[in-house]
């Protein structure tokens, strides 16, 4: 069965997104770091994005799900373009 269009978008990385949303307290230990998830498992983390991706790929994860955990203890505001 071929999944395409909106259905594929909704399904892609659904497990990782759900875990990330429901385990935010656990993720606080990674504040200020990049985190790579595969399913419900943290496979790599650190301050250097390229090293986190490299570590995840070293575990045979071709396209890792990676996100940054904001440090809620600082008074800084992150802005993007």
Secondary structure, DSSP 8 states (H G I E B T S, - for coil): ----HHHHHHHTTHHHHHHHHHTHHHHGGGTTEEEEEETTEEEEEES-HHHHHHHHHTTT-SS-EEEEE--TTS-------
